[in-house]
């Protein structure tokens, strides 16, 4: 009896296996979730000694501002400590916010018998006052986000400025922002770091065209240009000419050689506006 060759059957099994594999791959791709941007990491700390405006010779004060997107129950807070004011005196705290030209009234408070007062605003905090210059309140809507506060002023009953804190040029600054800018097949990440004496912006990306030129623009102006490697990877870093200019940063953009926007982001809550 003539034997039947097994080769055609093997070929059928191989073809069926290939089809099954292809179907599984297509099914996986179809059900694959799109890239979900990672949550921002934001840390902001500022400290500024208040300037004496000459109304009360011994008046002094200090402002501490903190913001942290990852902390629990204490995402934003403001601490204001003043001393050398009139004993048991009445005062008003005002704030200059974002691009406003007029100050906003925030809080009326009184000093203790030594002319001291402590004011604390906390996000999700509860109001508490001992009537002796120690005040704790929930963060007012006008001061949220705290990164939008440009100036805090203490006025006396005659509406004269006694103490002022200019927060666009703080004595101490710690700022860190990490943001995922990935879109489509392009993976990109932004990191901004700032201190009173240093400001740096770094953008890394992959999935770009190989051996091609790209530019990093800050507030619409090109700050750094570089070329991708053979794998389409790029890392651009730039130092701010004036470190505190980082407080005026509102947009970061990566463009190709034809000025087409590849990835971009705005920073409405991260940094201050300029005067």
Backbone as CSV, one residue per row, in Angstrom:
resi,resn,N_x,N_y,N_z,CA_x,CA_y,CA_z,C_x,C_y,C_z
1,UNK,0.851,-1.198,0.000,0.000,0.000,0.000,0.879,1.237,0.000
2,UNK,0.510,2.251,-0.789,1.280,3.480,-0.912,1.023,4.371,0.290
3,UNK,2.149,4.835,0.929,2.045,5.688,2.108,1.664,7.102,1.724
4,UNK,0.855,7.685,2.582,0.461,9.078,2.370,1.431,9.984,3.118
5,UNK,1.970,10.981,2.465,2.945,11.902,3.064,2.291,12.732,4.162
6,UNK,3.032,12.936,5.249,2.526,13.724,6.389,2.794,15.209,6.217
7,UNK,3.574,15.621,5.248,3.961,17.010,5.071,2.782,17.963,4.906
8,UNK,1.798,17.617,4.058,0.670,18.542,3.910,-0.050,18.782,5.226
9,UNK,-0.186,17.725,6.064,-0.883,17.872,7.341,-0.100,18.798,8.257
10,UNK,1.249,18.638,8.285,2.092,19.511,9.099,1.933,20.956,8.660
11,UNK,1.865,21.161,7.346,1.725,22.505,6.787,0.415,23.129,7.231
12,UNK,-0.648,22.287,7.288,-1.963,22.791,7.712,-1.911,23.241,9.159
13,UNK,-1.242,22.348,10.010,-1.136,22.693,11.429,-0.351,23.980,11.627
14,UNK,0.740,24.159,10.872,1.569,25.358,10.985,0.782,26.589,10.573
15,UNK,0.018,26.474,9.471,-0.768,27.606,8.998,-1.829,27.987,10.016
16,UNK,-2.472,26.974,10.611,-3.496,27.241,11.617,-2.884,27.919,12.829
17,UNK,-1.666,27.452,13.197,-0.988,28.058,14.349,-0.637,29.500,14.096
18,UNK,-0.174,29.772,12.863,0.196,31.145,12.505,-1.018,32.045,12.535
19,UNK,-2.157,31.530,12.034,-3.394,32.322,12.039,-3.851,32.603,13.468
20,UNK,-3.725,31.597,14.327,-4.132,31.773,15.721,-3.275,32.824,16.400
21,UNK,-1.955,32.754,16.121,-1.041,33.731,16.702,-1.357,35.141,16.225
22,UNK,-1.607,35.261,14.930,-1.924,36.572,14.358,-3.209,37.128,14.953
23,UNK,-4.213,36.223,15.123,-5.498,36.645,15.685,-5.308,37.120,17.128
24,UNK,-4.491,36.366,17.900,-4.234,36.740,19.299,-3.545,38.089,19.384
25,UNK,-2.584,38.321,18.486,-1.864,39.605,18.464,-2.798,40.754,18.162
26,UNK,-3.671,40.560,17.156,-4.622,41.603,16.800,-5.590,41.875,17.935
27,UNK,-6.019,40.791,18.604,-6.955,40.945,19.719,-6.316,41.709,20.863
28,UNK,-5.038,41.412,21.141,-4.310,42.103,22.209,-4.173,43.583,21.898
29,UNK,-3.832,43.886,20.636,-3.670,45.277,20.230,-4.988,46.025,20.305
30,UNK,-6.061,45.335,19.951,-7.370,45.984,19.943,-7.839,46.314,21.345
31,UNK,-7.476,45.411,22.316,-7.934,45.625,23.696,-6.907,46.380,24.537
32,UNK,-5.769,46.709,23.958,-4.716,47.403,24.675,-5.176,48.807,25.052
33,UNK,-4.996,49.174,26.305,-5.425,50.489,26.767,-4.473,51.564,26.279
34,UNK,-4.999,52.743,25.917,-4.129,53.833,25.497,-3.286,54.308,26.669
35,UNK,-2.194,54.993,26.358,-1.287,55.480,27.387,-2.005,56.425,28.334
36,UNK,-1.936,56.123,29.621,-2.550,56.988,30.633,-1.451,57.841,31.253
37,UNK,-1.552,59.160,31.133,-0.514,60.038,31.679,-0.336,59.817,33.176
38,UNK,0.903,59.843,33.618,1.187,59.711,35.037,0.804,61.007,35.758
39,UNK,0.523,60.881,37.033,0.164,62.056,37.809,1.375,62.957,38.010
40,UNK,1.106,64.264,38.061,2.174,65.223,38.304,2.777,65.000,39.685
41,UNK,4.060,65.295,39.775,4.728,65.410,41.066,5.082,66.881,41.227
42,UNK,4.539,67.509,42.239,4.770,68.937,42.445,5.123,69.211,43.895
43,UNK,6.229,69.895,44.088,6.622,70.335,45.425,7.047,71.795,45.341
44,UNK,6.464,72.605,46.192,6.795,74.030,46.230,6.952,74.479,47.673
45,UNK,8.076,75.112,47.970,8.283,75.716,49.283,8.921,77.081,49.080
46,UNK,8.344,78.091,49.720,8.895,79.442,49.654,8.928,80.047,51.047
47,UNK,9.943,80.823,51.298,10.039,81.554,52.563,10.519,82.968,52.255
48,UNK,9.841,83.936,52.870,10.184,85.335,52.623,10.029,86.141,53.908
49,UNK,11.076,86.878,54.253,10.976,87.798,55.380,10.273,89.060,54.900
50,UNK,9.316,89.512,55.684,8.511,90.658,55.284,9.296,91.955,55.447
51,UNK,9.111,92.854,54.491,9.796,94.149,54.520,9.036,95.115,55.423
52,UNK,9.778,95.824,56.269,9.183,96.841,57.142,8.957,98.102,56.327
53,UNK,7.713,98.583,56.270,7.378,99.750,55.447,7.577,101.077,56.177
54,UNK,8.122,101.036,57.409,8.456,102.266,58.123,7.367,102.856,58.994
55,UNK,6.232,102.195,59.075,5.131,102.700,59.908,5.384,102.383,61.385
56,UNK,5.860,101.165,61.679,6.204,100.738,63.035,7.648,100.237,62.993
57,UNK,8.512,100.919,63.702,9.948,100.663,63.604,10.349,99.217,63.886
58,UNK,9.734,98.589,64.879,10.154,97.241,65.287,9.364,96.116,64.615
59,UNK,8.468,96.449,63.722,7.636,95.432,63.072,8.476,94.496,62.209
60,UNK,8.195,93.222,62.315,8.863,92.229,61.477,7.947,91.031,61.270
61,UNK,8.210,90.292,60.212,7.353,89.156,59.917,8.006,88.190,58.957
62,UNK,7.437,86.999,58.851,7.957,85.961,57.961,6.786,85.169,57.396
63,UNK,6.915,84.795,56.118,5.879,84.024,55.428,6.480,82.725,54.910
64,UNK,5.800,81.604,55.187,6.175,80.303,54.637,4.996,79.770,53.836
65,UNK,5.271,79.319,52.607,4.231,78.763,51.742,4.675,77.388,51.261
66,UNK,3.738,76.442,51.303,4.060,75.069,50.932,2.943,74.485,50.084
67,UNK,3.339,73.753,49.047,2.372,73.034,48.214,2.970,71.702,47.820
68,UNK,2.179,70.641,47.956,2.654,69.308,47.615,1.476,68.477,47.127
69,UNK,1.471,68.123,45.852,0.353,67.378,45.282,0.236,65.974,45.840
70,UNK,1.341,65.422,46.354,1.325,64.030,46.791,1.056,63.851,48.275
71,UNK,1.090,64.920,49.041,0.874,64.768,50.483,-0.597,64.515,50.781
72,UNK,-0.888,63.986,51.961,-2.257,63.668,52.344,-2.733,64.630,53.433
73,UNK,-3.842,65.306,53.163,-4.438,66.176,54.155,-3.744,67.507,54.344
74,UNK,-2.623,67.723,53.696,-1.894,68.983,53.841,-1.272,69.347,52.504
75,UNK,-2.109,69.475,51.493,-1.601,69.733,50.156,-1.063,71.157,50.013
76,UNK,-1.710,72.114,50.683,-1.282,73.506,50.598,-1.429,74.157,51.975
77,UNK,-0.436,74.963,52.351,-0.574,75.704,53.596,0.266,76.978,53.567
78,UNK,-0.158,77.938,54.353,0.525,79.226,54.476,0.685,79.532,55.960
79,UNK,1.895,79.939,56.363,2.158,80.342,57.740,2.688,81.774,57.732
80,UNK,2.064,82.628,58.520,2.488,84.024,58.627,2.705,84.333,60.103
81,UNK,3.911,84.747,60.443,4.236,85.111,61.819,4.729,86.554,61.852
82,UNK,4.106,87.378,62.683,4.493,88.784,62.801,4.748,89.125,64.265
83,UNK,5.591,90.122,64.480,5.886,90.579,65.836,6.300,92.053,65.774
84,UNK,6.391,92.674,66.953,6.780,94.080,66.994,5.669,95.034,66.612
85,UNK,4.431,94.523,66.524,3.285,95.371,66.192,2.691,95.941,67.480
86,UNK,1.647,96.740,67.337,0.971,97.302,68.502,0.291,96.190,69.302
87,UNK,0.401,96.248,70.624,-0.225,95.247,71.474,-1.738,95.288,71.324
88,UNK,-2.344,94.104,71.175,-3.796,93.984,71.017,-4.328,94.874,69.886
89,UNK,-3.519,95.036,68.863,-3.886,95.889,67.731,-4.664,95.148,66.664
90,UNK,-5.453,95.901,65.919,-6.251,95.327,64.823,-5.523,95.529,63.497
91,UNK,-5.461,94.479,62.688,-4.741,94.540,61.418,-5.515,93.793,60.326
92,UNK,-5.143,94.069,59.093,-5.784,93.440,57.940,-4.723,92.831,57.039
93,UNK,-4.950,91.579,56.645,-4.054,90.898,55.709,-4.653,90.967,54.312
94,UNK,-3.867,91.440,53.342,-4.316,91.496,51.952,-3.347,90.722,51.068
95,UNK,-3.793,90.372,49.875,-2.954,89.606,48.948,-3.092,90.142,47.531
96,UNK,-1.971,90.132,46.816,-1.958,90.447,45.390,-1.817,89.114,44.676
97,UNK,-2.770,88.790,43.812,-2.859,87.443,43.241,-2.749,87.473,41.721
98,UNK,-1.952,86.545,41.190,-1.765,86.405,39.742,-1.510,87.756,39.077
99,UNK,-2.315,88.071,38.055,-2.103,89.313,37.324,-2.929,90.475,37.827
100,UNK,-3.565,90.328,38.997,-4.391,91.413,39.530,-3.547,92.650,39.841
101,UNK,-4.146,93.820,39.621,-3.476,95.068,39.967,-3.962,95.599,41.311
102,UNK,-5.101,95.101,41.772,-5.642,95.501,43.070,-5.556,94.347,44.061
103,UNK,-5.250,94.686,45.309,-5.126,93.671,46.353,-6.500,93.172,46.797
104,UNK,-6.522,91.951,47.301,-7.746,91.331,47.820,-7.646,91.218,49.334
105,UNK,-8.705,91.643,50.045,-8.729,91.515,51.503,-8.909,90.041,51.867
106,UNK,-8.074,89.556,52.780,-8.091,88.139,53.145,-8.589,87.903,54.564
107,UNK,-8.044,88.652,55.527,-8.354,88.349,56.927,-8.097,89.548,57.834
108,UNK,-9.038,89.797,58.752,-8.827,90.765,59.829,-8.365,89.980,61.056
109,UNK,-7.331,90.461,61.724,-6.826,89.742,62.888,-6.307,90.730,63.935
110,UNK,-6.106,90.225,65.125,-5.591,91.046,66.229,-4.328,90.420,66.792
111,UNK,-3.416,91.257,67.280,-2.201,90.770,67.911,-2.461,90.455,69.381
112,UNK,-1.523,89.777,70.016,-1.643,89.508,71.450,-1.083,90.691,72.242
113,UNK,-0.953,90.565,73.536,-0.508,91.682,74.368,0.959,92.033,74.164
114,UNK,1.681,91.175,73.426,3.080,91.460,73.107,3.260,91.960,71.676
115,UNK,2.160,92.166,70.979,2.233,92.654,69.598,2.595,91.575,68.595
116,UNK,2.313,90.322,68.956,2.627,89.198,68.075,1.345,88.575,67.543
117,UNK,1.466,87.905,66.385,0.329,87.168,65.822,0.847,86.046,64.924
118,UNK,0.098,84.958,64.904,0.422,83.818,64.053,-0.825,83.434,63.280
119,UNK,-0.708,83.443,61.958,-1.842,83.102,61.088,-1.467,81.881,60.254
120,UNK,-2.337,80.903,60.254,-2.086,79.678,59.490,-3.308,79.329,58.648
121,UNK,-3.066,79.142,57.344,-4.122,78.688,56.437,-3.749,77.289,55.959
122,UNK,-4.703,76.370,56.047,-4.458,75.016,55.581,-5.591,74.563,54.679
123,UNK,-5.217,73.903,53.601,-6.246,73.324,52.747,-6.975,72.236,53.541
124,UNK,-8.305,72.275,53.487,-9.152,71.322,54.213,-9.030,71.486,55.728
125,UNK,-8.437,72.600,56.173,-8.277,72.822,57.602,-9.526,73.389,58.239
126,UNK,-9.587,73.345,59.572,-10.710,73.874,60.325,-10.325,75.201,60.966
127,UNK,-11.297,76.089,61.085,-11.052,77.407,61.664,-10.907,77.299,63.181
128,UNK,-9.917,78.050,63.710,-9.686,78.061,65.139,-8.953,79.328,65.517
129,UNK,-9.396,79.987,66.570,-8.746,81.197,67.061,-8.858,81.243,68.572
130,UNK,-7.727,81.533,69.248,-7.769,81.592,70.704,-7.976,83.014,71.215
131,UNK,-8.129,83.977,70.261,-8.335,85.359,70.662,-7.086,86.023,71.192
132,UNK,-5.949,85.350,71.091,-4.681,85.891,71.603,-3.619,85.938,70.508
133,UNK,-4.064,86.198,69.290,-3.112,86.330,68.189,-2.797,85.053,67.447
134,UNK,-3.425,83.945,67.827,-3.181,82.676,67.148,-4.431,82.293,66.354
135,UNK,-4.290,82.269,65.030,-5.435,82.029,64.154,-5.119,80.904,63.182
136,UNK,-6.062,79.981,63.052,-5.938,78.903,62.069,-7.243,78.830,61.296
137,UNK,-7.125,78.844,59.958,-8.322,78.807,59.117,-8.094,77.916,57.907
138,UNK,-9.226,77.514,57.300,-9.144,76.804,56.022,-8.615,77.773,54.972
139,UNK,-7.902,77.256,54.010,-7.329,78.095,52.961,-8.436,78.828,52.204
140,UNK,-8.409,80.167,52.196,-9.449,80.913,51.471,-9.380,80.628,49.967
141,UNK,-10.523,80.659,49.315,-10.576,80.394,47.870,-9.693,81.358,47.096
142,UNK,-9.590,82.600,47.579,-8.791,83.615,46.881,-7.308,83.256,46.851
143,UNK,-6.847,82.424,47.800,-5.427,82.059,47.884,-5.139,80.672,47.313
144,UNK,-6.123,80.094,46.671,-5.976,78.762,46.095,-5.949,78.841,44.565
145,UNK,-4.799,78.452,43.936,-3.639,77.803,44.531,-2.673,78.810,45.160
146,UNK,-1.888,78.344,46.115,-0.955,79.223,46.804,0.148,79.721,45.872
147,UNK,0.390,78.984,44.797,1.428,79.380,43.842,1.056,80.640,43.071
148,UNK,-0.192,81.080,43.187,-0.615,82.294,42.482,-0.481,83.556,43.298
149,UNK,-0.013,83.435,44.541,0.127,84.605,45.415,1.424,85.336,45.097
150,UNK,1.316,86.597,44.745,2.502,87.387,44.412,2.980,88.252,45.568
151,UNK,2.038,88.629,46.422,2.419,89.533,47.509,1.421,89.419,48.661
152,UNK,1.906,89.499,49.888,1.072,89.535,51.078,1.436,90.784,51.874
153,UNK,0.418,91.508,52.344,0.649,92.769,53.057,-0.192,92.826,54.332
154,UNK,0.412,93.355,55.394,-0.295,93.597,56.654,-0.541,95.099,56.766
155,UNK,-1.828,95.470,56.870,-2.217,96.876,56.978,-2.704,97.178,58.392
156,UNK,-2.472,98.434,58.849,-3.004,98.826,60.147,-4.421,99.378,59.986
157,UNK,-5.012,99.905,61.071,-6.398,100.379,61.012,-6.551,101.608,60.128
158,UNK,-5.434,102.255,59.809,-5.467,103.413,58.913,-5.198,103.011,57.467
159,UNK,-5.176,101.696,57.229,-4.931,101.116,55.903,-3.545,101.467,55.365
160,UNK,-2.602,101.664,56.288,-1.214,101.876,55.907,-0.490,100.525,55.912
161,UNK,0.321,100.297,54.894,1.081,99.045,54.817,2.174,99.052,55.879
162,UNK,2.134,98.053,56.745,3.125,97.939,57.822,4.217,96.940,57.438
163,UNK,3.808,95.776,56.900,4.731,94.731,56.482,4.315,94.194,55.117
164,UNK,5.289,93.911,54.260,4.994,93.394,52.913,5.951,92.253,52.566
165,UNK,5.399,91.189,51.984,6.206,90.063,51.513,6.065,89.951,50.000
166,UNK,7.169,90.168,49.278,7.179,90.026,47.820,7.545,88.588,47.486
167,UNK,6.566,87.807,47.065,6.780,86.383,46.827,7.226,86.048,45.406
168,UNK,7.448,87.079,44.595,8.004,86.828,43.261,9.525,86.718,43.322
169,UNK,10.105,87.071,44.460,11.554,86.919,44.656,11.814,86.492,46.097
170,UNK,11.417,85.279,46.457,11.539,84.818,47.838,12.985,84.620,48.281
171,UNK,13.193,84.695,49.608,14.525,84.450,50.169,14.929,83.001,49.974
172,UNK,13.965,82.091,50.146,14.220,80.669,49.958,13.172,80.099,49.002
173,UNK,13.636,79.256,48.102,12.726,78.644,47.129,13.160,77.220,46.858
174,UNK,12.211,76.307,46.924,12.410,74.925,46.493,11.233,74.567,45.596
175,UNK,11.540,74.264,44.357,10.462,73.971,43.404,10.827,72.756,42.575
176,UNK,9.906,71.811,42.499,10.117,70.622,41.671,8.800,70.237,41.018
177,UNK,8.829,70.114,39.705,7.663,69.643,38.957,8.112,68.543,38.007
178,UNK,7.432,67.399,38.070,7.652,66.323,37.102,6.317,66.060,36.433
179,UNK,6.305,66.091,35.104,5.054,65.933,34.367,5.252,65.035,33.153
180,UNK,4.319,64.114,32.960,4.331,63.214,31.805,3.675,63.929,30.627
181,UNK,4.428,64.082,29.530,3.902,64.759,28.337,3.670,63.783,27.183
182,UNK,3.688,62.490,27.463,3.568,61.482,26.402,2.258,61.609,25.643
183,UNK,2.345,61.359,24.353,1.167,61.387,23.492,1.389,60.456,22.311
184,UNK,0.385,59.611,22.011,0.523,58.682,20.897,1.727,57.769,21.077
185,UNK,2.586,57.708,20.059,3.772,56.854,20.114,4.974,57.566,20.725
186,UNK,4.804,58.813,21.083,5.909,59.602,21.643,5.829,59.594,23.164
187,UNK,6.909,59.186,23.801,7.004,59.236,25.250,7.876,60.428,25.634
188,UNK,7.354,61.279,26.489,8.087,62.475,26.863,7.833,62.819,28.318
189,UNK,8.841,63.348,28.975,8.695,63.741,30.379,9.379,65.087,30.599
190,UNK,8.761,65.892,31.453,9.268,67.224,31.771,9.657,67.278,33.236
191,UNK,10.784,67.909,33.513,11.197,68.135,34.897,11.683,69.572,35.041
192,UNK,11.117,70.267,36.010,11.518,71.646,36.290,11.991,71.712,37.729
193,UNK,13.191,72.241,37.940,13.731,72.384,39.284,14.143,73.839,39.494
194,UNK,13.830,74.349,40.669,14.175,75.738,40.936,14.583,75.967,42.371
195,UNK,15.594,76.823,42.548,16.006,77.330,43.849,16.250,78.820,43.673
196,UNK,16.493,79.498,44.780,16.679,80.947,44.708,17.863,81.322,43.830
197,UNK,18.841,80.383,43.683,20.039,80.683,42.892,20.188,79.802,41.651
198,UNK,19.149,78.996,41.345,19.256,78.105,40.186,17.890,77.718,39.656
199,UNK,17.742,77.766,38.333,16.501,77.338,37.699,16.824,76.484,36.485
200,UNK,16.234,75.288,36.387,16.570,74.362,35.309,15.318,73.690,34.763
201,UNK,15.277,73.557,33.424,14.186,72.862,32.747,14.791,71.739,31.907
202,UNK,14.238,70.530,32.058,14.750,69.375,31.315,13.592,68.620,30.682
203,UNK,13.740,68.274,29.413,12.716,67.513,28.700,13.378,66.347,27.985
204,UNK,12.893,65.138,28.257,13.384,63.938,27.596,12.281,63.322,26.767
205,UNK,12.628,62.810,25.587,11.609,62.229,24.707,12.184,61.082,23.892
206,UNK,11.306,60.142,23.517,11.673,59.045,22.623,10.509,58.811,21.663
207,UNK,10.783,58.069,20.591,9.750,57.864,19.576,9.740,58.970,18.543
208,UNK,10.789,59.798,18.550,10.900,60.887,17.579,11.611,60.391,16.319
209,UNK,11.693,61.224,15.310,12.414,60.869,14.083,13.910,60.813,14.378
210,UNK,14.566,59.777,13.879,15.990,59.604,14.135,16.820,60.701,13.470
211,UNK,17.913,61.085,14.129,18.876,62.067,13.597,18.187,63.337,13.093
212,UNK,17.230,63.809,13.863,16.486,65.014,13.470,16.603,66.091,14.545
213,UNK,16.422,67.336,14.114,16.584,68.475,15.027,15.253,68.855,15.679
214,UNK,15.297,69.113,16.987,14.123,69.544,17.749,14.525,70.695,18.667
215,UNK,13.535,71.502,19.043,13.811,72.661,19.894,12.903,72.689,21.116
216,UNK,13.464,73.166,22.218,12.724,73.348,23.465,12.424,74.841,23.615
217,UNK,11.132,75.172,23.696,10.723,76.573,23.811,10.078,76.828,25.165
218,UNK,10.458,77.930,25.800,9.886,78.347,27.075,9.146,79.655,26.862
219,UNK,7.866,79.659,27.198,7.023,80.834,26.963,7.099,81.313,25.509
220,UNK,7.220,80.358,24.585,7.216,80.682,23.163,8.564,81.012,22.568
221,UNK,9.618,81.106,23.387,10.955,81.438,22.882,11.870,80.221,22.988
222,UNK,12.590,79.930,21.894,13.482,78.764,21.867,14.624,78.962,22.856
223,UNK,14.783,77.982,23.756,15.831,78.057,24.768,16.958,77.065,24.501
224,UNK,16.650,75.969,23.784,17.654,74.945,23.523,17.258,74.135,22.288
225,UNK,18.264,73.748,21.493,18.033,72.933,20.300,18.977,71.734,20.324
226,UNK,18.482,70.571,19.898,19.315,69.377,19.882,18.874,68.410,18.797
227,UNK,19.678,67.372,18.595,19.410,66.374,17.559,19.210,65.002,18.191
228,UNK,18.206,64.279,17.723,17.941,62.939,18.236,19.033,61.970,17.804
229,UNK,19.143,60.855,18.536,20.102,59.830,18.129,19.462,58.914,17.087
230,UNK,20.154,57.832,16.751,19.642,56.932,15.704,18.385,56.181,16.134
231,UNK,18.072,56.232,17.434,16.866,55.571,17.941,15.717,56.556,18.167
232,UNK,15.915,57.799,17.807,14.854,58.792,17.976,14.712,59.300,19.396
233,UNK,15.785,59.213,20.176,15.755,59.692,21.550,16.403,61.071,21.667
234,UNK,15.912,61.843,22.622,16.393,63.219,22.777,16.323,63.632,24.241
235,UNK,17.311,64.392,24.673,17.298,64.940,26.026,17.797,66.386,25.967
236,UNK,16.910,67.324,26.283,17.262,68.743,26.241,17.199,69.329,27.650
237,UNK,18.199,70.137,27.974,18.255,70.762,29.293,18.720,72.204,29.144
238,UNK,18.087,73.094,29.876,18.490,74.488,29.822,18.453,75.112,31.203
239,UNK,19.428,75.987,31.467,19.482,76.727,32.725,18.905,78.122,32.482
240,UNK,18.158,78.622,33.450,17.589,79.953,33.336,18.689,80.989,33.530
241,UNK,18.693,82.044,32.693,19.680,83.115,32.840,19.572,83.765,34.212
242,UNK,18.335,83.992,34.640,18.065,84.518,35.975,17.205,83.471,36.681
243,UNK,17.741,82.783,37.693,17.036,81.665,38.332,15.582,81.939,38.699
244,UNK,15.295,83.148,39.202,13.929,83.442,39.622,12.980,83.643,38.442
245,UNK,13.527,83.653,37.204,12.655,83.719,36.026,11.802,82.457,35.922
246,UNK,12.207,81.422,36.635,11.425,80.186,36.624,10.038,80.422,37.202
247,UNK,9.902,81.478,38.018,8.604,81.813,38.589,7.655,82.410,37.558
248,UNK,8.195,82.805,36.408,7.364,83.386,35.350,7.091,82.395,34.222
249,UNK,7.514,81.141,34.404,7.346,80.130,33.360,5.891,79.699,33.249
250,UNK,5.331,79.840,32.047,3.927,79.511,31.829,3.697,78.421,30.786
251,UNK,4.666,78.201,29.900,4.485,77.155,28.880,5.823,76.544,28.491
252,UNK,5.788,75.235,28.194,6.961,74.495,27.721,6.535,73.712,26.485
253,UNK,7.311,73.832,25.396,6.930,73.204,24.128,8.134,72.576,23.443
254,UNK,7.928,71.407,22.848,8.938,70.763,22.011,8.457,70.835,20.575
255,UNK,9.273,71.417,19.696,8.899,71.561,18.284,9.942,70.884,17.388
256,UNK,9.495,70.499,16.177,10.436,69.917,15.226,11.078,71.030,14.398
257,UNK,11.885,70.644,13.398,12.623,71.629,12.608,11.715,72.527,11.770
258,UNK,10.451,72.091,11.568,9.492,72.899,10.813,8.593,73.719,11.748
259,UNK,8.977,73.772,13.022,8.232,74.521,14.049,6.872,73.916,14.385
260,UNK,6.674,72.642,14.021,5.442,71.945,14.407,5.541,71.510,15.865
261,UNK,4.476,71.688,16.620,4.468,71.299,18.024,4.399,69.780,18.141
262,UNK,5.325,69.210,18.868,5.371,67.769,19.091,4.676,67.427,20.408
263,UNK,5.106,68.065,21.491,4.428,67.961,22.798,4.504,69.329,23.456
264,UNK,3.544,69.623,24.307,3.560,70.920,24.994,2.725,70.839,26.267
265,UNK,2.926,71.815,27.139,2.138,71.910,28.361,2.123,73.344,28.851
266,UNK,1.073,73.696,29.570,0.991,75.008,30.196,1.079,74.809,31.707
267,UNK,1.459,75.856,32.406,1.689,75.763,33.841,0.888,76.824,34.580
268,UNK,-0.429,76.731,34.540,-1.260,77.761,35.188,-1.174,77.755,36.699
269,UNK,-0.866,76.593,37.299,-0.849,76.523,38.757,0.550,76.341,39.312
270,UNK,1.514,76.190,38.415,2.819,75.846,38.932,3.666,77.039,39.327
271,UNK,3.583,78.094,38.562,4.474,79.218,38.792,3.747,80.540,38.701
272,UNK,4.419,81.581,39.126,3.820,82.899,39.152,3.824,83.572,37.794
273,UNK,2.992,84.566,37.663,3.031,85.436,36.512,4.014,86.550,36.792
274,UNK,4.493,87.191,35.738,5.413,88.309,35.944,4.632,89.544,36.341
275,UNK,5.360,90.543,36.795,4.704,91.802,37.181,4.083,92.469,35.978
